[in-house]
Amino acid sequence: MANKDSATYIAGFALGVCLVCSLGVSAAAILLKDRQEVNAKVAQQEKILDVAGLVRPGEELSTTEVQTLFAERLIPVLVDLKTGDLLADANGVAAAEFDMMSAAKAANAVAEANDAKVRFQPTIGKLYYQVDDKGQVKKIIVPIEGYGLWGFLFGYLAFEADGETISGITYYKHGETPGLGGEVDNPNWKGLWKGKKAYAPGKSEVAIQVVKNASGEFEVDSLSGATITSRGVSNMMGFWLGDRGFGPFLQKVRASGPPQPLQTPGKN
């Protein structure tokens, strides 16, 4: 009979427990992977619905409700970031399945040095049109990302259909300090963006800035005690709304008027 007090028995028992636990964790991760991916996608869709103004404050939607509303009101659109032209697909990949940053990373398209510290430069961008029940474009929602204090912030900025007036901002992933940089999630701060202008009339340069004691239509109050995070938000505006981001597309919108969807709602 084995001596349960021996070092060999204790070590073997501990090893066996670790092995069983690791197998259990691995099996759970594999079995739950698809569900986790769906949950992450739905959470991101809910953030887009929120910044589009399609979800009321405090309203809780089921997964099915989020997916249905997203399909009915959001149309994914592909854009040539250099020219601002709309694209039917991304080298054969449909807009709904396309991930612009994953594509840039796969192509090893390293971005030139930039204040937002964006690491990869996509050539094709993906944005969303928010449409009404008649298919008319009401808002344009573009992805934004950039480095804050502790890491990257990932979110969306919503424009009115004029491609100039900001209607909302949201972040779905970041690691900023709660109560400081983490206040990017504060509804009061996010509300300050509504009605601000991203560009000065007739100009292509990005005008919107996050500054202390903001005044006027091109400035948003900085986050109290979070200077670096606030600067990071300004930097990502400069990148994604500028020439290397969606600037050329938004400039065309401002010049020619509200865009029209490429497809009918419910097909994305």
C-alpha positions, 0 to 999 in steps of 0.5 A, a space after each residue: 500500500 502506498 505511503 500517503 505521507 511520502 514525498 513521492 505520493 504527494 508529488 504524484 497526487 498533486 501532479 494528477 490533480 493538476 493534469 485533471 484540472 488542466 484537461 478540464 479547463 482546456 476542454 471547457 475552452 474548446 467547447 465554449 470557444 464558439 459561444 465566447 466568440 458569439 458573445 464577444 460579437 454581440 457585445 460589440 454589436 450592442 456598443 454600435 447600437 448604443 453609439 448609433 442611438 438605437 438603444 435607450 439608456 439602461 435598456 437591456 436587450 437579449 442576444 436575439 434582440 441585439 442581432 435582429 436590431 443590428 441586422 435591421 438598422 446597420 449596414 457594413 460598408 467597405 471603403 478604400 482608405 486612400 481614395 475614399 471610394 466605396 468598395 463592393 468587397 475586400 478582395 472577395 471578402 464580403 463586408 460583414 465578414 471583413 476585419 480591417 485590422 486583422 487584414 492589415 496585420 495579416 499583410 504585415 502592413 506596418 503603419 508609419 510612426 503616428 501619435 495614436 501608436 496604431 501598429 498596422 495600416 489598413 488599406 480597406 476600412 470598414 464602417 457602418 451606415 445606420 439606416 431607417 426603415 426606408 433604407 435612408 442613411 441617418 448616421 455613419 459609424 467609424 471604428 477608432 483605436 489608439 493608445 491611452 495610458 495603459 494600452 489600446 482603447 477600441 471603440 466607435 465614433 458616430 457621425 450624422 449623415 453629413 460626415 461632419 457632425 459627431 453624434 456619439 462615441 463609445 469604447 468597447 475595450 480598454 484597460 484605463 484606470 477606473 475613475 480616471 481614464 476609465 471615465 471614457 465609459 461615463 455617459 456624461 463625458 460621452 454626452 459632451 461629444 454630441 453636436 461637436 464638429 470634427 472638421 472646420 467648414 471647408 477644411 480637411 484637417 481634423 479639428 476635434 480635440 480633447 482639451 482642458 476647459 473646452 469651448 466651442 464646437 471643435 473641443 471636448 472637455 478632457 477627462 479629469 486627472 487623465 491627461 494621457 488618456 485624453 491626449 490618446 483620444 485626441 490622437 486617435 481622432 487625428 489618425 482615423 479621421 485624417 488622411 490615413 483613416 476615414 478622412 478621404 471618405 468623410 470628405 467626399 460625404 461632406 462634398 456630395 451629401 448623405 450617402 446611400 446604402 449599398 444594400 437593403 437592411 437585413 442583409 449584413 
